[in-house]
Amino acid sequence: MFAKLGQDPKYRQYIQDGGGVLEALAPRDFKAYVDSEIDRFARILPPLGIQIS
């Protein structure tokens, strides 16, 4: 579903207009990206007084 949506020129333009970037990732690569973002925010947020669970 998302792969098809990402090919729609209107949707791609909508994302780009909002400053986003569409990138297709294999499931393993997507999981690695999400895991790295979780780790990054786990380090960044607590010193700012933002608690994550």
HELIX and SHEET records of a PDB file:
HELIX    1   1 PHE A    2  GLY A    6  1                                   5    
HELIX    2   2 PRO A    9  ASP A   17  1                                   9    
HELIX    3   3 PRO A   27  ILE A   44  1                                  18    
HELIX    4   4 PRO A   46  LEU A   48  5                                   3    
END                                                                             
